[in-house]
Amino acid sequence: MTHSYNVSGITCAGCVANVKKAIESVPGVISAEVKREAPQVTITMEKHINTPLFQEALKQYGNYQISDLH
């Protein structure tokens, strides 16, 4: 299962790496592809994971906000 989300606060390559590391630390996540230009993350997961769990993981790495794509 794959979902894409908006992520605010990505300003550099280091941010991309932090967001990827944070998202991939969430249990059930298979992979995360972060795009700085968008800024978005596409997450492949074993089953649906609620957005607040991703937000909690991101707090450890900086001031990033994740939200559903509209």
N, C-alpha and C positions, 0 to 999 in steps of 0.2 A: 504494500500500500504506500502510495507516494502523495504527499501534500506539499504545497508551496505557501510560504508566508512572507509578509513584509517584515523587515527588521530595520529599525531606526538606530542610529548611532554608529554605523559602519563608516569610517572615514579613511581607513588605510589597510594595507596588507596585514598588519598585526591584528586589526579588528576582525578581519576575515578569518584568520587563524583562531582567534579567541572564540568567535561565534561557532565555528566548526567544532572546536574542542568541547565547548559547553553543550551543544546539542547532542553530539555523539556520546556524551557521558550519561545521557538519560537512558535508563533501562528500556529495551525494546526498540531502540533506534539502530538501524542497520548502517545508514550513512547519511551525511548531510553535505549538500553542495551549496556553497555560499557565493553569491554574486554581489560584488561591491557596487557595480554600476547601477543595479536595479533599485535599491538594495533589497535582495530577497534571499531566502534560503529554501531549498527543495529538500525535503526530508523523506527518506525511505524508512519505513518502520514495519515491525512485525504485525502490529494492530494499531488502531487509532489511539493516539496519545493526546490528552487535552492540552491546549495551549498554555494554561497556567503552569504546568510542569516544565515546559520549555522556558517560560519566563523566570521561574525560580532558578533554573540551572544557569541562565544568562546573568543573573545578579552577581554570581561569584566572579565573573570575568570582566565586568564593566557596566556602563550605563546604557545597556541595549534594551530595546523594547520590541517584542514580537507581536504581530497581529495577523489575523486572517487576511488573505488576499481578497480584494473587492473587485 
